[in-house]
Amino acid sequence: MSIDVVGGGAARGARFVELFMPKLVTALREGYGLAQLRADSVAGLTVAIVALPLSMAIAIASGASPAQGLYTAIVGGFLVSALGGSRFQIGGPAGAFIVLVSTVVATQGMEGLVIATFLSGLMMAAMGLLRLGTFIKFIPFPVTVGFTAGIAVIIFASQLRELLGLTLAEGEPGPLHEKIPVLVAAAPSVTLEAVALSFGTVAVIVALKYARPHWPGMLIAVAAAAAVAAGLHLPVATIGSKFGGIPNILPAPVLPDLSLEKIQAALPAAASFALLGSIESLLSAVVADGMTGRRHRSNCELVAQGVANMGSALFGGFCVTGTIARTATNVRAGAHGPVAGILHALFLLLFMLLAAPLAAYIPLAALAGVLVIVAWNMVERPAIAVLVRSGWGDAAVLAATFFLTIFRELSEAIMVGFAMGSVLFIYRMSQATAVQKSRPLVREDAPDEGRAYDETRAADPEVVVYRIVGAFFFGAAASIGSVLDRISDSYKALIIDFSEAPFLDSTGANVMEGLAHKAHRKGVQLFVTGASPDIRRALTLHGLDPKQVGYAATVDEALAQYDQTHPGHRAAHPAVSMG
């Protein structure tokens, strides 16, 4: 039995064309008929209904116009699905970019935003062509949870003005510590009608989520708020009163002014856009993989995201990335492949062509309510609870990334979080080495165990044993996870042996959690053997309790447990080690 244990051997030997072949081509080659088109049409329409109010709300919160949000979703979403390396990815404007985009608009204007978006697309495409997508996966799990929660807090704070209908004497500051005093000073100007609309929007979305989860709650809530505001002539700001409505046609593409001076001014923002866009898009692709059991091509995805950002900039849009919520909606709606994402963009274009005049009646308070829901959903509360309980190290990385995102800037938060995660890894390695200092670097020869050789071990089609040798940490999580993902597709039982693993960090535990969910969905029985008390505690904290996973001291004990539930079954494949 021969298995590539590095996780990238197959890719290294693959041709360039194979690595960067869009998933659209792959899906069409499999055979595409009326049934697949019907499934993709339903999913595309479902996602478009969700994306319509979100795209406008994110654009307004970012300091752009609602029309620019639609341009971004239409052009960027089309290109991401047509060229991407993920079968189910939905591209468009994302809440994570609100802070960065609003800062660029405030300092460099709309022209600077378009230039930064275009340059970020060039950077992302170059990253993909240089095959750097794998390195994006080295971001530790506490860092991604921390900056996502920090962005959620900033989004919520940015919507307080519209939520409460406040009137400010001067412009609203960007930094949180400057914004809050200004909003507090404007508290006497609260508009009760705006408060009622915003809170009513939130209440309708939440109620429909539980009562009718398959209904488009956001669109229904926004449409109801617009009807109430227009019918009662409420004195609240609307898209029409602030932006004059939205056009009913896409603008002609225009190349931004790429003079040397403007490029130099936009480069820092472009680098931040490229970094965040890469992280967000690959995280979204990983979520889709976990939901469907498919695997994305990260470098192909980055190239597509780069082209999408350049395309969005040509049409006056802004940053495009893979969006987790819309991608998950696409999967749940029964999408077959990338055609669903393409149709989502075309449906949005159709909505804009036919319903543009109606958008003028949408109250800004209702869109603020939509973003409050988005911010709440961005906070990974179960993950935060797990990381806080995991120990002081992960909690410190989480807290540092969270507070730096709020009070400094995102790129600084990611770099500091990554550095802290690396130092934590070194510390944990030193602790593990001290505890196991009697274990030699290279195993010495040992006498035979006295057990008769069972030839069925090498021919069993049902069970595979995978032994992890070395630390299972954020640097190794991507390669180990890809190998585990491939192996789990072919067997009825998977045994992960941790007897040679000194420790497991939260990123590795998160990979194991995803594997456990996939195994459960596919009916594969998962066993963990040889786990130290610390490793077992980390796995249990991440949801791998004995109800989901079988724990055993040795591989033989796990095999015995499997034999009890599968009478007549013989032993397993030989162990495959990950060094």
DOMARVEX-991055 format. One record per residue (C-alpha): chain; x, y, z. Coordinates in steps of 0.1 Angstrom, whole numbers. Each point is the difference from the previous one (the first is absolute). Layout:
N
+-------+-------+-------+-------+
! chain !    c1 !    c2 !    c3 !
+-------+-------+-------+-------+
!     A !     X !     Y !     Z !
...
+-------+-------+-------+-------+
//
This chain:
579
+-------+-------+-------+-------+
! chain !    c1 !    c2 !    c3 !
+-------+-------+-------+-------+
!     A !     0 !     0 !     0 !
!     A !    15 !    33 !   -10 !
!     A !   -13 !    34 !    11 !
!     A !    15 !    34 !    -4 !
!     A !     3 !    11 !    36 !
!     A !    12 !    36 !    -7 !
!     A !   -34 !    11 !   -14 !
!     A !    14 !    17 !   -30 !
!     A !    19 !   -26 !   -20 !
!     A !   -28 !    -5 !   -25 !
!     A !    -3 !    38 !    -6 !
!     A !    38 !     4 !    -5 !
!     A !    -1 !   -26 !   -28 !
!     A !   -32 !    15 !   -16 !
!     A !     1 !    21 !   -31 !
!     A !    -6 !    37 !     2 !
!     A !   -32 !    -3 !   -20 !
!     A !   -14 !   -26 !    24 !
!     A !     8 !    21 !    31 !
!     A !   -17 !    31 !   -14 !
!     A !   -29 !   -16 !   -18 !
!     A !   -32 !    18 !    12 !
!     A !   -24 !   -22 !    18 !
!     A !   -26 !    11 !   -25 !
!     A !    18 !   -20 !   -27 !
!     A !     3 !   -30 !    24 !
!     A !   -37 !     1 !     7 !
!     A !   -10 !     2 !   -37 !
!     A !    23 !   -28 !    -9 !
!     A !   -18 !   -23 !    25 !
!     A !   -31 !     4 !   -20 !
!     A !   -25 !    28 !     3 !
!     A !   -37 !    -3 !    -8 !
!     A !   -34 !    14 !     8 !
!     A !    -1 !   -14 !    35 !
!     A !    33 !    17 !     9 !
!     A !   -11 !    33 !   -16 !
!     A !   -32 !    -1 !    20 !
!     A !    19 !    -6 !    33 !
!     A !    24 !    28 !    -8 !
!     A !   -28 !    24 !   -10 !
!     A !   -18 !    -5 !    33 !
!     A !    32 !     5 !    20 !
!     A !    11 !    30 !   -21 !
!     A !   -34 !    17 !     5 !
!     A !     1 !    -8 !    38 !
!     A !    35 !    15 !     4 !
!     A !    -9 !    31 !   -21 !
!     A !   -30 !     7 !    22 !
!     A !    23 !    -1 !    30 !
!     A !    28 !    20 !   -17 !
!     A !   -23 !    28 !   -12 !
!     A !    -5 !    19 !    33 !
!     A !    34 !   -11 !    13 !
!     A !    20 !    15 !   -29 !
!     A !   -17 !    33 !     4 !
!     A !     3 !     1 !    38 !
!     A !    37 !    -9 !    -1 !
!     A !     7 !    27 !   -26 !
!     A !   -18 !    27 !    20 !
!     A !    18 !   -10 !    32 !
!     A !    33 !     1 !   -19 !
!     A !    -5 !    36 !   -12 !
!     A !    -9 !   -10 !   -35 !
!     A !   -33 !     2 !   -18 !
!     A !   -26 !   -29 !    -1 !
!     A !     5 !    -2 !   -38 !
!     A !    37 !    -7 !     5 !
!     A !    -9 !   -29 !    23 !
!     A !   -22 !   -15 !   -27 !
!     A !    27 !     5 !   -27 !
!     A !    25 !   -18 !    23 !
!     A !   -24 !   -29 !     6 !
!     A !    -9 !    -3 !   -37 !
!     A !    34 !     3 !   -17 !
!     A !    21 !   -15 !    28 !
!     A !   -25 !   -28 !     8 !
!     A !    -1 !   -10 !   -37 !
!     A !    37 !    -1 !    -4 !
!     A !     6 !   -19 !    33 !
!     A !   -24 !   -27 !   -10 !
!     A !    12 !    -2 !   -36 !
!     A !    37 !    -2 !     7 !
!     A !     3 !   -12 !    36 !
!     A !    15 !   -31 !    15 !
!     A !   -29 !    -6 !    23 !
!     A !   -32 !   -17 !   -13 !
!     A !   -24 !    19 !    23 !
!     A !    17 !    33 !     7 !
!     A !   -22 !    31 !    -2 !
!     A !    20 !    33 !    -4 !
!     A !   -11 !    35 !     8 !
!     A !     4 !    28 !    25 !
!     A !     7 !   -12 !    36 !
!     A !    -6 !    15 !    34 !
!     A !    36 !    -7 !     9 !
!     A !    11 !    27 !   -24 !
!     A !   -22 !    28 !    14 !
!     A !    27 !    14 !    23 !
!     A !    28 !     0 !   -27 !
!     A !   -22 !    14 !   -28 !
!     A !   -15 !    28 !    21 !
!     A !    35 !    10 !    11 !
!     A !    12 !     2 !   -36 !
!     A !   -31 !    19 !   -11 !
!     A !     6 !    25 !    28 !
!     A !    37 !     5 !    -7 !
!     A !     3 !    -5 !   -38 !
!     A !   -35 !     4 !   -13 !
!     A !   -19 !   -23 !   -24 !
!     A !    28 !     2 !   -27 !
!     A !    25 !   -13 !    26 !
!     A !   -23 !   -28 !     9 !
!     A !    -4 !   -11 !   -36 !
!     A !    38 !     1 !    -5 !
!     A !     6 !   -20 !    32 !
!     A !   -25 !   -26 !   -10 !
!     A !    16 !    -4 !   -35 !
!     A !    35 !    -3 !    15 !
!     A !   -12 !   -25 !    26 !
!     A !   -14 !   -21 !   -29 !
!     A !    35 !     0 !   -16 !
!     A !    16 !   -10 !    33 !
!     A !   -25 !   -29 !     6 !
!     A !     4 !   -13 !   -36 !
!     A !    38 !     1 !     4 !
!     A !    -3 !   -18 !    34 !
!     A !   -20 !   -27 !   -17 !
!     A !    23 !    -4 !   -30 !
!     A !    30 !    -2 !    23 !
!     A !   -19 !   -28 !    19 !
!     A !     0 !    19 !    34 !
!     A !   -36 !    -9 !     8 !
!     A !    11 !   -28 !    23 !
!     A !    19 !    24 !    22 !
!     A !   -32 !    20 !     7 !
!     A !   -12 !   -32 !    18 !
!     A !    28 !     5 !    25 !
!     A !   -20 !    26 !    19 !
!     A !    -7 !   -14 !    35 !
!     A !   -36 !    -7 !     8 !
!     A !    -1 !    25 !    30 !
!     A !    12 !    27 !   -23 !
!     A !   -29 !    -5 !   -25 !
!     A !   -26 !    -2 !    28 !
!     A !    15 !    31 !    17 !
!     A !     1 !    23 !   -31 !
!     A !   -35 !   -11 !   -11 !
!     A !   -14 !     8 !    34 !
!     A !    18 !    34 !     0 !
!     A !   -14 !     9 !   -34 !
!     A !   -35 !    -9 !    12 !
!     A !     3 !    24 !    29 !
!     A !    12 !    28 !   -24 !
!     A !   -29 !    -7 !   -24 !
!     A !   -25 !     2 !    28 !
!     A !    14 !    33 !    12 !
!     A !     0 !    14 !   -35 !
!     A !   -38 !    -6 !    -2 !
!     A !   -10 !    17 !    32 !
!     A !    -5 !    33 !   -18 !
!     A !   -26 !   -15 !   -24 !
!     A !   -15 !   -24 !    25 !
!     A !    -9 !    29 !    23 !
!     A !    -5 !    27 !   -27 !
!     A !    25 !    23 !    15 !
!     A !     9 !    34 !   -14 !
!     A !    37 !     9 !     3 !
!     A !    12 !    36 !     1 !
!     A !    31 !   -11 !   -20 !
!     A !    14 !   -31 !   -18 !
!     A !     0 !   -34 !    18 !
!     A !    35 !   -10 !    11 !
!     A !    14 !   -33 !   -12 !
!     A !    19 !   -13 !    30 !
!     A !   -22 !   -16 !    27 !
!     A !    15 !    20 !    29 !
!     A !    -8 !    32 !   -18 !
!     A !   -34 !   -11 !   -14 !
!     A !   -16 !    -9 !    33 !
!     A !     3 !    35 !    17 !
!     A !   -14 !    16 !   -31 !
!     A !   -30 !   -23 !    -1 !
!     A !    -6 !     4 !    37 !
!     A !    -1 !    38 !    -4 !
!     A !   -26 !    -4 !   -28 !
!     A !   -22 !   -22 !    21 !
!     A !   -27 !    28 !     5 !
!     A !    -6 !    -1 !   -38 !
!     A !   -13 !   -36 !     0 !
!     A !   -28 !    -6 !   -25 !
!     A !   -26 !   -23 !    14 !
!     A !   -13 !   -10 !   -34 !
!     A !    35 !   -11 !   -11 !
!     A !     4 !   -20 !    33 !
!     A !   -34 !   -17 !    -6 !
!     A !     9 !    -9 !   -36 !
!     A !    35 !   -13 !     8 !
!     A !   -11 !   -21 !    30 !
!     A !   -30 !   -12 !   -19 !
!     A !    22 !   -12 !   -28 !
!     A !    22 !   -19 !    24 !
!     A !   -30 !   -15 !    17 !
!     A !   -15 !   -12 !   -33 !
!     A !    32 !   -15 !   -12 !
!     A !     5 !   -19 !    33 !
!     A !   -36 !   -11 !     1 !
!     A !     0 !   -14 !   -35 !
!     A !    33 !   -17 !     6 !
!     A !   -17 !   -22 !    26 !
!     A !   -36 !    -1 !   -13 !
!     A !     7 !    -2 !   -38 !
!     A !    38 !    -7 !    -4 !
!     A !    -3 !    -6 !   -38 !
!     A !   -16 !    34 !    -6 !
!     A !    22 !    30 !   -11 !
!     A !    -2 !    18 !    34 !
!     A !    22 !    29 !    -9 !
!     A !   -17 !     9 !   -32 !
!     A !   -35 !    -4 !    16 !
!     A !    10 !    22 !    30 !
!     A !    15 !    27 !   -22 !
!     A !   -30 !     0 !   -24 !
!     A !   -24 !     3 !    29 !
!     A !    20 !    29 !    15 !
!     A !     0 !    18 !   -33 !
!     A !   -38 !    -5 !    -3 !
!     A !    -6 !    13 !    35 !
!     A !    23 !    30 !    -4 !
!     A !   -16 !     9 !   -34 !
!     A !   -36 !    -7 !    11 !
!     A !     2 !    20 !    32 !
!     A !    23 !    27 !   -14 !
!     A !    25 !    -5 !    28 !
!     A !    27 !    27 !     4 !
!     A !    29 !   -24 !    -5 !
!     A !    30 !     0 !   -24 !
!     A !    -4 !   -23 !   -30 !
!     A !    22 !   -11 !   -29 !
!     A !   -20 !    25 !   -22 !
!     A !     5 !    29 !    24 !
!     A !    37 !    -6 !     5 !
!     A !    12 !   -15 !   -33 !
!     A !   -28 !     9 !   -24 !
!     A !    -8 !   -36 !    -6 !
!     A !    20 !   -25 !   -21 !
!     A !     5 !    -3 !   -37 !
!     A !   -17 !   -28 !   -20 !
!     A !    30 !    -8 !   -21 !
!     A !    37 !    -9 !     4 !
!     A !    24 !    28 !    -8 !
!     A !    25 !    -3 !   -28 !
!     A !    34 !   -14 !    12 !
!     A !    27 !    26 !     6 !
!     A !    37 !    -6 !     8 !
!     A !     9 !    19 !    31 !
!     A !    28 !    27 !    -1 !
!     A !    31 !   -21 !     8 !
!     A !    25 !    28 !     3 !
!     A !    31 !    -7 !    21 !
!     A !   -10 !    25 !    26 !
!     A !   -35 !   -15 !     5 !
!     A !    13 !   -35 !    -1 !
!     A !    25 !     8 !    29 !
!     A !   -28 !    16 !    20 !
!     A !   -23 !   -30 !    -5 !
!     A !    25 !   -28 !     5 !
!     A !    -3 !    -4 !    38 !
!     A !   -38 !    -3 !    -3 !
!     A !     3 !   -23 !   -29 !
!     A !    23 !   -23 !    20 !
!     A !   -25 !    -1 !    29 !
!     A !   -29 !    -8 !   -25 !
!     A !    21 !   -28 !   -15 !
!     A !     9 !   -15 !    33 !
!     A !   -35 !     1 !    15 !
!     A !   -16 !   -10 !   -33 !
!     A !    23 !   -31 !    -3 !
!     A !    -8 !   -11 !    36 !
!     A !   -37 !     6 !    -3 !
!     A !    -4 !   -17 !   -34 !
!     A !    20 !   -31 !    10 !
!     A !   -18 !    -3 !    34 !
!     A !   -33 !     1 !   -19 !
!     A !    13 !   -27 !   -24 !
!     A !    10 !   -21 !    29 !
!     A !   -35 !     4 !    15 !
!     A !   -15 !   -11 !   -33 !
!     A !    23 !   -30 !    -1 !
!     A !   -10 !   -10 !    35 !
!     A !   -37 !     2 !    -9 !
!     A !     3 !   -20 !   -32 !
!     A !    30 !   -23 !     3 !
!     A !    16 !    16 !   -32 !
!     A !    34 !    16 !    -1 !
!     A !     9 !    34 !   -14 !
!     A !    32 !    11 !   -18 !
!     A !    12 !    29 !    20 !
!     A !    24 !    15 !   -25 !
!     A !   -26 !    -1 !   -28 !
!     A !   -24 !    16 !    24 !
!     A !    24 !    29 !     7 !
!     A !     5 !     6 !   -37 !
!     A !   -37 !     2 !    -5 !
!     A !    -4 !    24 !    30 !
!     A !    27 !    21 !   -15 !
!     A !   -17 !     2 !   -34 !
!     A !   -33 !     7 !    18 !
!     A !    14 !    29 !    19 !
!     A !    15 !    15 !   -32 !
!     A !   -33 !    -5 !   -18 !
!     A !   -19 !    16 !    29 !
!     A !    23 !    31 !    -1 !
!     A !    -5 !     4 !   -37 !
!     A !   -38 !     4 !     6 !
!     A !     4 !    23 !    30 !
!     A !    -4 !   -26 !    26 !
!     A !    22 !    -9 !    30 !
!     A !    15 !   -30 !    18 !
!     A !   -13 !   -35 !    -9 !
!     A !     6 !   -31 !    20 !
!     A !   -16 !   -33 !     8 !
!     A !   -29 !     5 !    24 !
!     A !    -5 !   -28 !    25 !
!     A !   -37 !     7 !     7 !
!     A !   -10 !     2 !   -37 !
!     A !    22 !   -30 !    -9 !
!     A !   -17 !   -21 !    28 !
!     A !   -34 !    11 !   -12 !
!     A !    10 !   -11 !   -35 !
!     A !     9 !   -35 !    13 !
!     A !   -31 !    -3 !    21 !
!     A !   -22 !    10 !   -30 !
!     A !    12 !   -30 !   -19 !
!     A !    25 !    15 !   -24 !
!     A !    17 !   -25 !   -24 !
!     A !    30 !    22 !   -10 !
!     A !    13 !    34 !   -10 !
!     A !   -29 !     6 !   -24 !
!     A !   -20 !     9 !    31 !
!     A !    24 !    28 !     9 !
!     A !    -1 !    13 !   -36 !
!     A !   -38 !     0 !     0 !
!     A !     0 !    18 !    34 !
!     A !    18 !    28 !   -17 !
!     A !   -23 !     1 !   -30 !
!     A !   -31 !    -1 !    23 !
!     A !    15 !    30 !    19 !
!     A !     4 !    18 !   -33 !
!     A !   -36 !    -7 !    -9 !
!     A !   -12 !    13 !    34 !
!     A !    19 !    32 !    -6 !
!     A !   -14 !     4 !   -35 !
!     A !   -36 !    -5 !    10 !
!     A !    -2 !    12 !    36 !
!     A !    24 !    28 !     3 !
!     A !   -27 !    27 !     5 !
!     A !   -14 !   -19 !    30 !
!     A !    34 !     0 !    18 !
!     A !    -3 !    38 !     6 !
!     A !   -26 !    -7 !    26 !
!     A !    22 !   -23 !    22 !
!     A !     7 !    17 !    34 !
!     A !    37 !     1 !    10 !
!     A !   -11 !   -10 !    35 !
!     A !   -13 !   -33 !   -14 !
!     A !    33 !    -7 !   -18 !
!     A !    18 !     8 !    33 !
!     A !   -22 !   -27 !    16 !
!     A !    12 !   -24 !   -26 !
!     A !    36 !     7 !     8 !
!     A !    -6 !    -4 !    37 !
!     A !   -11 !   -36 !    -8 !
!     A !    31 !    -4 !   -22 !
!     A !    23 !    12 !    28 !
!     A !   -17 !   -23 !    25 !
!     A !     5 !   -30 !   -23 !
!     A !    36 !     8 !    -6 !
!     A !     9 !    -5 !    37 !
!     A !     9 !   -37 !     4 !
!     A !   -13 !    -3 !    35 !
!     A !     5 !   -38 !     4 !
!     A !    36 !     3 !   -13 !
!     A !     8 !    29 !    24 !
!     A !   -13 !   -20 !    29 !
!     A !    22 !   -30 !   -10 !
!     A !    31 !    21 !    -5 !
!     A !    -5 !    17 !    34 !
!     A !    -2 !   -34 !    17 !
!     A !    29 !   -14 !   -20 !
!     A !    26 !    19 !    21 !
!     A !    17 !    34 !     4 !
!     A !    19 !    -2 !   -32 !
!     A !   -29 !    -3 !   -25 !
!     A !   -20 !    25 !    21 !
!     A !    29 !    25 !    -1 !
!     A !     3 !    -3 !   -38 !
!     A !   -38 !     4 !    -4 !
!     A !    -1 !    30 !    23 !
!     A !    30 !    18 !   -16 !
!     A !   -14 !    -5 !   -35 !
!     A !   -35 !    11 !    11 !
!     A !    11 !    32 !    17 !
!     A !    26 !    10 !   -27 !
!     A !   -27 !    -4 !   -26 !
!     A !   -23 !    23 !    19 !
!     A !    25 !    27 !    11 !
!     A !    28 !    -3 !   -26 !
!     A !    -3 !   -16 !   -34 !
!     A !    -7 !   -33 !   -15 !
!     A !    34 !    -7 !   -16 !
!     A !    18 !     8 !    32 !
!     A !   -24 !   -23 !    19 !
!     A !     6 !   -29 !   -23 !
!     A !    38 !     4 !     1 !
!     A !     2 !     3 !    38 !
!     A !   -24 !   -29 !     4 !
!     A !    21 !   -22 !   -24 !
!     A !    31 !    10 !    19 !
!     A !   -15 !    -8 !    33 !
!     A !   -13 !   -33 !   -13 !
!     A !    36 !    -9 !   -12 !
!     A !    15 !     9 !    34 !
!     A !   -27 !   -21 !    17 !
!     A !     9 !   -29 !   -23 !
!     A !    36 !     2 !    10 !
!     A !    -9 !     2 !    36 !
!     A !   -23 !   -31 !    -2 !
!     A !    27 !   -19 !   -19 !
!     A !    25 !     8 !    27 !
!     A !   -25 !   -13 !    26 !
!     A !    -7 !   -31 !   -20 !
!     A !    37 !    -7 !    -4 !
!     A !     6 !     4 !    37 !
!     A !   -28 !   -24 !     9 !
!     A !    11 !   -26 !   -25 !
!     A !    38 !     5 !     1 !
!     A !     5 !   -37 !     5 !
!     A !   -14 !    -8 !   -35 !
!     A !    29 !    -3 !   -25 !
!     A !     1 !    21 !   -31 !
!     A !     3 !   -31 !   -21 !
!     A !   -17 !   -33 !    11 !
!     A !    24 !   -28 !     9 !
!     A !    -5 !   -35 !   -12 !
!     A !   -24 !   -20 !    22 !
!     A !    -7 !   -37 !     2 !
!     A !   -30 !   -15 !   -17 !
!     A !   -33 !     3 !    19 !
!     A !    -6 !   -38 !    -3 !
!     A !   -33 !     5 !   -18 !
!     A !    -6 !   -21 !   -31 !
!     A !    -2 !    20 !   -33 !
!     A !   -35 !     4 !   -12 !
!     A !     1 !     4 !   -38 !
!     A !   -36 !    16 !    -1 !
!     A !    15 !    32 !    16 !
!     A !    13 !    10 !   -34 !
!     A !   -30 !    -9 !   -20 !
!     A !   -29 !    12 !    21 !
!     A !   -23 !    23 !   -21 !
!     A !   -18 !    15 !    30 !
!     A !    24 !    14 !    26 !
!     A !    31 !    22 !    -3 !
!     A !    23 !    11 !    28 !
!     A !    17 !    34 !    -1 !
!     A !    28 !     7 !    24 !
!     A !    10 !    37 !     6 !
!     A !    37 !     3 !     8 !
!     A !     9 !    34 !    14 !
!     A !   -19 !    31 !    10 !
!     A !   -34 !     5 !   -15 !
!     A !     0 !    38 !     0 !
!     A !   -11 !    28 !   -23 !
!     A !    30 !    -3 !   -23 !
!     A !    -8 !   -36 !    -7 !
!     A !   -37 !     1 !     1 !
!     A !    -6 !     7 !   -37 !
!     A !    21 !   -29 !   -13 !
!     A !   -11 !   -25 !    27 !
!     A !   -36 !    11 !    -5 !
!     A !     1 !    -5 !   -38 !
!     A !    14 !   -36 !     4 !
!     A !   -26 !    -9 !    27 !
!     A !   -27 !    14 !   -23 !
!     A !    11 !   -22 !   -29 !
!     A !     4 !   -31 !    21 !
!     A !   -34 !     3 !    17 !
!     A !   -18 !    -2 !   -34 !
!     A !     8 !   -37 !    -6 !
!     A !    -5 !   -19 !    33 !
!     A !   -26 !    -9 !    25 !
!     A !    22 !     6 !    30 !
!     A !    29 !    24 !     5 !
!     A !    24 !    -3 !    30 !
!     A !    21 !    31 !     8 !
!     A !    29 !   -10 !    22 !
!     A !    15 !    28 !    21 !
!     A !    25 !   -22 !    19 !
!     A !    29 !    18 !   -17 !
!     A !   -14 !    35 !     1 !
!     A !    14 !    22 !    29 !
!     A !   -29 !    25 !    -2 !
!     A !   -29 !    13 !   -19 !
!     A !    -9 !    37 !    -2 !
!     A !   -34 !    16 !    -6 !
!     A !     5 !     2 !   -38 !
!     A !     7 !   -38 !    -1 !
!     A !   -29 !    -7 !    22 !
!     A !   -22 !    21 !   -23 !
!     A !    12 !   -22 !   -29 !
!     A !    -9 !   -31 !    19 !
!     A !   -35 !    15 !     8 !
!     A !    -6 !     5 !   -37 !
!     A !    12 !   -36 !    -7 !
!     A !   -24 !   -14 !    26 !
!     A !   -30 !    19 !   -15 !
!     A !     9 !   -13 !   -35 !
!     A !     5 !   -36 !    13 !
!     A !   -34 !     1 !    17 !
!     A !   -17 !    13 !   -31 !
!     A !    16 !   -27 !   -21 !
!     A !    -7 !   -27 !    25 !
!     A !    37 !    -6 !     7 !
!     A !     9 !   -11 !    35 !
!     A !    28 !    21 !    15 !
!     A !    23 !   -12 !    28 !
!     A !    28 !    19 !    18 !
!     A !    27 !   -20 !    16 !
!     A !    31 !     7 !    21 !
!     A !   -11 !    36 !     9 !
!     A !    16 !    15 !    30 !
!     A !   -23 !    16 !    26 !
!     A !     7 !    35 !   -13 !
!     A !    -7 !   -10 !   -36 !
!     A !   -32 !   -18 !     9 !
!     A !   -11 !    30 !    20 !
!     A !     6 !    23 !   -30 !
!     A !   -20 !   -23 !   -23 !
!     A !   -28 !    -3 !    25 !
!     A !    -2 !    38 !     4 !
!     A !    -4 !     2 !   -38 !
!     A !   -29 !   -23 !     0 !
!     A !    16 !   -34 !    -5 !
!     A !   -17 !   -16 !    30 !
!     A !    -3 !   -38 !     4 !
!     A !   -35 !     1 !   -15 !
!     A !    15 !    10 !   -34 !
!     A !    35 !   -16 !     2 !
!     A !    13 !   -32 !    14 !
!     A !    30 !     4 !    23 !
!     A !    24 !   -28 !     7 !
!     A !    35 !    -4 !    15 !
!     A !    14 !   -19 !   -30 !
!     A !    -8 !    -8 !   -36 !
!     A !    -7 !   -36 !     9 !
!     A !   -27 !    11 !    25 !
!     A !   -16 !    22 !   -26 !
!     A !     0 !   -30 !   -24 !
!     A !   -16 !   -21 !    26 !
!     A !   -27 !    26 !     6 !
!     A !    -7 !     1 !   -38 !
!     A !    -1 !   -38 !    -2 !
!     A !   -27 !    -1 !    28 !
!     A !   -23 !    22 !   -21 !
!     A !     9 !   -18 !   -33 !
!     A !     0 !   -37 !     6 !
!     A !    23 !   -21 !   -23 !
!     A !    22 !    30 !    -7 !
!     A !    37 !    -5 !     0 !
!     A !    29 !    24 !     9 !
!     A !     9 !    33 !   -17 !
!     A !    24 !    14 !   -24 !
!     A !    35 !     7 !    11 !
!     A !     5 !    35 !    16 !
!     A !    10 !    29 !   -22 !
!     A !    22 !    24 !    18 !
!     A !     1 !    38 !    -3 !
!     A !    35 !    13 !     7 !
+-------+-------+-------+-------+
//
